[in-house]
């Protein structure tokens, strides 16, 4: 409701809409209600009798005049019911009111009548301001400053706007804990809403709602900039294997710069590794693009994506976005099982043989209970064939199943394969073949649930003709890093279009609800309605299930039209296997939340510790080892967390700017296991300026969910009256009469005036 409409409503109904929303409507009759009902009935009878006796008056005139007179009498009788609005109000000077002032870097922006957001907010909420004086007359006011966390503001200390991130959830939780046990009547939060702390805001709001503590939000800043280019979001894998090409997804927020050009660059530890010139479309607020970063050596990198500022850019600080990337050495081990020697096995292993980051361990059944083992660690590994114990299977990061029937496995081995995906977090790839998938009898086995397609029950007919398929990427596949055969989009599409057809003997069922199709096959010579999914994946538990339903991808290596040096087949399989093992957890891992913080801002270190079967270990002694940018090594003891089995946490405050290397050492008895490395970026660039426009919808949501109200900064003085109406703290119930509202008098005047005017019009007066 606009300010003008609200003023009119308040004039007519005595109280503003927000009080009507908060209050309870009750009746307190001045005389017993049955008496009022009898008076109403008598008045109605009197009106009917009076107007029936009129002579020379039409029925329409009688109905109009009688109706107006009856309504007027009904309003008078309704006033005798004494309608009231019951409001819960805070008892003066018996309650605490918390005021939270945003002290993050985005508050430096000068978009409030030429002044910075911080300056405008301090004028409104300064100790000597009319607003704070008015609130102090009614409450014990406690003022906090917040960015990542909330801290009491001592003695009117000026705000610095130096916090690199804004965490509304942590700030609200901190104030709630700080004032626990006190009669808290409400919370006022003055902010631009640039919340990027990553904490669970919904949970914090539920906790306040349960205590019936209203949160009133005050929005500071502009909701939409006139001219701005912002690197709003960057998505890159947190870890990759050395030698992998990295595809970086970038989202630009654009305002008022349509048709202009900017340059995007990606820097790895300050060195430019990718550049793209981008024309900004004439329409739209978000532009998305992908930047291809060439392989980097093993190590920890700070990736910074920069957009060249344009003339008149209101917020040049949001033209850069930094994130962390861990490039790890291999080799990562992949187990490939085939039921018989076939070309697919030989060509796949040959494709990745030169990749030092991948080690494909081959297991081929050559006869009953006899296997060819390739790439094993020693003479005893896989000696009896496919692993029979989880400890043995879970040492691999991915499993590839070729053409081998389900009856080859025991029931326990099939359950192990399902657990390999869901519990261990590995990737299972099922290839096509005569004895694979549904044709191999895998429908209704424990392993089938991990696959992204439903498998039909085998019919016993193994002589179905093979489908000849022209393979093409879907929209998702065209932008997927694993399927990039060429750097240029047009060249990549052209190469896919030129590849030879493949064959499939498997009939894949319906996709599961969370499945994504990357490649489809078009049956040669028929219309497009016969396209079938070929490369499909889904997340399943901690891991991923993948189906590639062809039996002869090796034909792409033997394409007679391609030059001898063409590496399409090798490139595809190296990229597919690397994608499959990215993000697969080790027995011990560690990460910082958030992964980017400002100096002296606390972060949460979280480690997970698993045994060899990837069950959580709760009795370990875990220490986080933090290597600072200057090379100092700091040990931080970690405590058991009730969040998950095997979860351990610690709090760490980083003072230096730069990149921190993280690792964890878990000791169980005499055994110790060290995690792979994680990273933490500490800088003062200000992550919250990346989306620095006032987020009024978020602030309205916070207010609505807790029973508060949202105010633009210009209307903040209305808080003096409004915060008194609360159901939290020490309260009293006030009754407000409604019978004397101006609207009642106006309606009476209108009814009686209408009756008199109609009488004059009809010559009855």
ChimeraX attribute file (.defattr): number of C-alpha atoms within 10 A of each C-alpha:
attribute: neighborCount
match mode: 1-to-1
recipient: residues
	/A:1	8
	/A:2	6
	/A:3	9
	/A:4	9
	/A:5	10
	/A:6	15
	/A:7	14
	/A:8	12
	/A:9	16
	/A:10	18
	/A:11	14
	/A:12	16
	/A:13	17
	/A:14	17
	/A:15	17
	/A:16	16
	/A:17	15
	/A:18	14
	/A:19	16
	/A:20	14
	/A:21	11
	/A:22	17
	/A:23	20
	/A:24	13
	/A:25	15
	/A:26	15
	/A:27	16
	/A:28	13
	/A:29	16
	/A:30	11
	/A:31	11
	/A:32	11
	/A:33	14
	/A:34	9
	/A:35	11
	/A:36	17
	/A:37	14
	/A:38	11
	/A:39	15
	/A:40	18
	/A:41	12
	/A:42	12
	/A:43	17
	/A:44	19
	/A:45	12
	/A:46	13
	/A:47	16
	/A:48	16
	/A:49	12
	/A:50	12
	/A:51	16
	/A:52	14
	/A:53	10
	/A:54	10
	/A:55	7
	/A:56	7
	/A:57	13
	/A:58	9
	/A:59	10
	/A:60	9
	/A:61	16
	/A:62	17
	/A:63	14
	/A:64	14
	/A:65	19
	/A:66	20
	/A:67	17
	/A:68	20
	/A:69	19
	/A:70	20
	/A:71	16
	/A:72	19
	/A:73	18
	/A:74	18
	/A:75	16
	/A:76	16
	/A:77	16
	/A:78	17
	/A:79	17
	/A:80	18
	/A:81	20
	/A:82	17
	/A:83	19
	/A:84	19
	/A:85	18
	/A:86	18
	/A:87	23
	/A:88	20
	/A:89	20
	/A:90	26
	/A:91	18
	/A:92	16
	/A:93	14
	/A:94	16
	/A:95	21
	/A:96	23
	/A:97	23
	/A:98	23
	/A:99	24
	/A:100	27
	/A:101	23
	/A:102	33
	/A:103	28
	/A:104	28
	/A:105	25
	/A:106	34
	/A:107	28
	/A:108	17
	/A:109	22
	/A:110	18
	/A:111	18
	/A:112	17
	/A:113	10
	/A:114	9
	/A:115	14
	/A:116	18
	/A:117	27
	/A:118	28
	/A:119	18
	/A:120	21
	/A:121	25
	/A:122	17
	/A:123	14
	/A:124	20
	/A:125	21
	/A:126	18
	/A:127	16
	/A:128	12
	/A:129	13
	/A:130	15
	/A:131	18
	/A:132	20
	/A:133	16
	/A:134	15
	/A:135	19
	/A:136	18
	/A:137	12
	/A:138	20
	/A:139	24
	/A:140	18
	/A:141	18
	/A:142	17
	/A:143	24
	/A:144	21
	/A:145	25
	/A:146	28
	/A:147	30
	/A:148	27
	/A:149	23
	/A:150	24
	/A:151	16
	/A:152	16
	/A:153	17
	/A:154	11
	/A:155	8
	/A:156	11
	/A:157	11
	/A:158	14
	/A:159	18
	/A:160	14
	/A:161	20
	/A:162	19
	/A:163	26
	/A:164	27
	/A:165	30
	/A:166	29
	/A:167	24
	/A:168	29
	/A:169	22
	/A:170	21
	/A:171	25
	/A:172	24
	/A:173	18
	/A:174	18
	/A:175	22
	/A:176	19
	/A:177	10
	/A:178	13
	/A:179	14
	/A:180	10
	/A:181	8
	/A:182	14
	/A:183	18
	/A:184	26
	/A:185	28
	/A:186	28
	/A:187	26
	/A:188	22
	/A:189	26
	/A:190	28
	/A:191	31
	/A:192	27
	/A:193	27
	/A:194	28
	/A:195	22
	/A:196	20
	/A:197	24
	/A:198	14
	/A:199	15
	/A:200	12
	/A:201	18
	/A:202	11
	/A:203	12
	/A:204	19
	/A:205	21
	/A:206	13
	/A:207	15
	/A:208	20
	/A:209	15
	/A:210	9
	/A:211	13
	/A:212	19
	/A:213	23
	/A:214	27
	/A:215	29
	/A:216	26
	/A:217	31
	/A:218	27
	/A:219	27
	/A:220	27
	/A:221	29
	/A:222	19
	/A:223	14
	/A:224	12
	/A:225	18
	/A:226	13
	/A:227	16
	/A:228	22
	/A:229	29
	/A:230	28
	/A:231	25
	/A:232	22
	/A:233	17
	/A:234	19
	/A:235	12
	/A:236	16
	/A:237	16
	/A:238	14
	/A:239	18
	/A:240	23
	/A:241	25
	/A:242	22
	/A:243	19
	/A:244	21
	/A:245	17
	/A:246	21
	/A:247	19
	/A:248	19
	/A:249	16
	/A:250	20
	/A:251	16
	/A:252	22
	/A:253	20
	/A:254	22
	/A:255	19
	/A:256	16
	/A:257	22
	/A:258	15
	/A:259	10
	/A:260	12
	/A:261	15
	/A:262	16
	/A:263	14
	/A:264	21
	/A:265	18
	/A:266	25
	/A:267	18
	/A:268	20
	/A:269	14
	/A:270	11
	/A:271	12
	/A:272	14
	/A:273	17
	/A:274	16
	/A:275	16
	/A:276	15
	/A:277	12
	/A:278	14
	/A:279	14
	/A:280	20
	/A:281	15
	/A:282	11
	/A:283	13
	/A:284	12
	/A:285	15
	/A:286	16
	/A:287	17
	/A:288	12
	/A:289	13
	/A:290	16
	/A:291	20
	/A:292	18
	/A:293	18
	/A:294	12
	/A:295	15
	/A:296	20
	/A:297	14
	/A:298	15
	/A:299	13
	/A:300	22
	/A:301	20
	/A:302	21
	/A:303	22
	/A:304	19
	/A:305	24
	/A:306	20
	/A:307	22
	/A:308	16
	/A:309	20
	/A:310	17
	/A:311	10
	/A:312	11
	/A:313	19
	/A:314	19
	/A:315	21
	/A:316	18
	/A:317	21
	/A:318	26
	/A:319	23
	/A:320	26
	/A:321	23
	/A:322	21
	/A:323	20
	/A:324	22
	/A:325	20
	/A:326	23
	/A:327	21
	/A:328	21
	/A:329	16
	/A:330	15
	/A:331	14
	/A:332	20
	/A:333	19
	/A:334	24
	/A:335	22
	/A:336	21
	/A:337	22
	/A:338	24
	/A:339	20
	/A:340	18
	/A:341	14
	/A:342	14
	/A:343	13
	/A:344	20
	/A:345	20
	/A:346	12
	/A:347	20
	/A:348	19
	/A:349	20
	/A:350	14
	/A:351	19
	/A:352	21
	/A:353	15
	/A:354	12
	/A:355	16
	/A:356	14
	/A:357	19
	/A:358	21
	/A:359	21
	/A:360	25
	/A:361	20
	/A:362	21
	/A:363	25
	/A:364	22
	/A:365	18
	/A:366	13
	/A:367	10
	/A:368	6
	/A:369	8
	/A:370	13
	/A:371	21
	/A:372	16
	/A:373	17
	/A:374	15
	/A:375	15
	/A:376	17
	/A:377	9
	/A:378	8
	/A:379	8
	/A:380	8
	/A:381	14
	/A:382	21
	/A:383	15
	/A:384	11
	/A:385	16
	/A:386	20
	/A:387	16
	/A:388	15
	/A:389	12
	/A:390	19
	/A:391	13
	/A:392	14
	/A:393	22
	/A:394	25
	/A:395	20
	/A:396	22
	/A:397	25
	/A:398	29
	/A:399	27
	/A:400	20
	/A:401	20
	/A:402	25
	/A:403	24
	/A:404	26
	/A:405	20
	/A:406	20
	/A:407	11
	/A:408	12
	/A:409	15
	/A:410	11
	/A:411	13
	/A:412	13
	/A:413	19
	/A:414	19
	/A:415	16
	/A:416	22
	/A:417	24
	/A:418	25
	/A:419	24
	/A:420	30
	/A:421	27
	/A:422	20
	/A:423	18
	/A:424	29
	/A:425	24
	/A:426	31
	/A:427	33
	/A:428	27
	/A:429	24
	/A:430	22
	/A:431	25
	/A:432	29
	/A:433	25
	/A:434	20
	/A:435	21
	/A:436	24
	/A:437	32
	/A:438	25
	/A:439	27
	/A:440	22
	/A:441	21
	/A:442	23
	/A:443	18
	/A:444	13
	/A:445	14
	/A:446	17
	/A:447	22
	/A:448	21
	/A:449	18
	/A:450	26
	/A:451	26
	/A:452	27
	/A:453	25
	/A:454	18
	/A:455	23
	/A:456	17
	/A:457	14
	/A:458	14
	/A:459	9
	/A:460	9
	/A:461	7
	/A:462	13
	/A:463	8
	/A:464	10
	/A:465	10
	/A:466	15
	/A:467	18
	/A:468	17
	/A:469	21
	/A:470	20
	/A:471	25
	/A:472	21
	/A:473	22
	/A:474	17
	/A:475	11
	/A:476	12
	/A:477	19
	/A:478	19
	/A:479	17
	/A:480	14
	/A:481	18
	/A:482	23
	/A:483	21
	/A:484	24
	/A:485	22
	/A:486	15
	/A:487	10
	/A:488	11
	/A:489	13
	/A:490	9
	/A:491	13
	/A:492	15
	/A:493	16
	/A:494	13
	/A:495	14
	/A:496	19
	/A:497	14
	/A:498	14
	/A:499	18
	/A:500	17
	/A:501	20
	/A:502	20
	/A:503	22
	/A:504	21
	/A:505	21
	/A:506	26
	/A:507	19
	/A:508	21
	/A:509	14
	/A:510	13
	/A:511	18
	/A:512	15
	/A:513	9
	/A:514	11
	/A:515	18
	/A:516	20
	/A:517	21
	/A:518	22
	/A:519	22
	/A:520	22
	/A:521	26
	/A:522	21
	/A:523	20
	/A:524	14
	/A:525	10
	/A:526	9
	/A:527	9
	/A:528	11
	/A:529	8
	/A:530	13
	/A:531	18
	/A:532	19
	/A:533	26
	/A:534	27
	/A:535	24
	/A:536	23
	/A:537	25
	/A:538	22
	/A:539	19
	/A:540	22
	/A:541	17
	/A:542	17
	/A:543	26
	/A:544	24
	/A:545	29
	/A:546	25
	/A:547	24
	/A:548	19
	/A:549	28
	/A:550	24
	/A:551	23
	/A:552	19
	/A:553	23
	/A:554	18
	/A:555	18
	/A:556	19
	/A:557	19
	/A:558	15
	/A:559	16
	/A:560	10
	/A:561	9
	/A:562	14
	/A:563	9
	/A:564	10
	/A:565	7
	/A:566	13
	/A:567	14
	/A:568	19
	/A:569	20
	/A:570	23
	/A:571	17
	/A:572	20
	/A:573	20
	/A:574	23
	/A:575	18
	/A:576	14
	/A:577	22
	/A:578	21
	/A:579	19
	/A:580	23
	/A:581	24
	/A:582	18
	/A:583	18
	/A:584	19
	/A:585	19
	/A:586	23
	/A:587	22
	/A:588	24
	/A:589	22
	/A:590	25
	/A:591	21
	/A:592	21
	/A:593	16
	/A:594	17
	/A:595	16
	/A:596	24
	/A:597	27
	/A:598	26
	/A:599	19
	/A:600	16
	/A:601	18
	/A:602	17
	/A:603	20
	/A:604	15
	/A:605	22
	/A:606	21
	/A:607	27
	/A:608	26
	/A:609	29
	/A:610	22
	/A:611	15
	/A:612	15
	/A:613	18
	/A:614	22
	/A:615	14
	/A:616	18
	/A:617	20
	/A:618	18
	/A:619	14
	/A:620	22
	/A:621	18
	/A:622	27
	/A:623	22
	/A:624	26
	/A:625	19
	/A:626	23
	/A:627	18
	/A:628	19
	/A:629	15
	/A:630	11
	/A:631	10
	/A:632	9
	/A:633	14
	/A:634	13
	/A:635	13
	/A:636	17
	/A:637	16
	/A:638	21
	/A:639	17
	/A:640	21
	/A:641	16
	/A:642	11
	/A:643	9
	/A:644	12
	/A:645	16
	/A:646	21
	/A:647	24
	/A:648	26
	/A:649	24
	/A:650	19
	/A:651	15
	/A:652	16
	/A:653	13
	/A:654	20
	/A:655	14
	/A:656	16
	/A:657	17
	/A:658	17
	/A:659	21
	/A:660	21
	/A:661	19
	/A:662	23
	/A:663	21
	/A:664	29
	/A:665	22
	/A:666	25
	/A:667	16
	/A:668	14
	/A:669	9
	/A:670	5
	/A:671	8
	/A:672	12
	/A:673	16
	/A:674	20
	/A:675	20
	/A:676	18
	/A:677	21
	/A:678	22
	/A:679	25
	/A:680	28
	/A:681	25
	/A:682	22
	/A:683	19
	/A:684	17
	/A:685	20
	/A:686	24
	/A:687	29
	/A:688	26
	/A:689	29
	/A:690	25
	/A:691	19
	/A:692	26
	/A:693	21
	/A:694	20
	/A:695	20
	/A:696	23
	/A:697	13
	/A:698	17
	/A:699	24
	/A:700	19
	/A:701	16
	/A:702	24
	/A:703	23
	/A:704	16
	/A:705	16
	/A:706	21
	/A:707	20
	/A:708	26
	/A:709	22
	/A:710	25
	/A:711	21
	/A:712	13
	/A:713	19
	/A:714	14
	/A:715	13
	/A:716	19
	/A:717	18
	/A:718	11
	/A:719	20
	/A:720	17
	/A:721	11
	/A:722	16
	/A:723	23
	/A:724	22
	/A:725	24
	/A:726	25
	/A:727	22
	/A:728	18
	/A:729	21
	/A:730	19
	/A:731	20
	/A:732	14
	/A:733	14
	/A:734	14
	/A:735	15
	/A:736	16
	/A:737	17
	/A:738	19
	/A:739	20
	/A:740	13
	/A:741	15
	/A:742	15
	/A:743	17
	/A:744	18
	/A:745	14
	/A:746	12
	/A:747	14
	/A:748	20
	/A:749	13
	/A:750	14
	/A:751	19
	/A:752	17
	/A:753	13
	/A:754	16
	/A:755	20
	/A:756	16
	/A:757	14
	/A:758	16
	/A:759	14
	/A:760	11
	/A:761	10
	/A:762	11
	/A:763	8
	/A:764	12
	/A:765	10
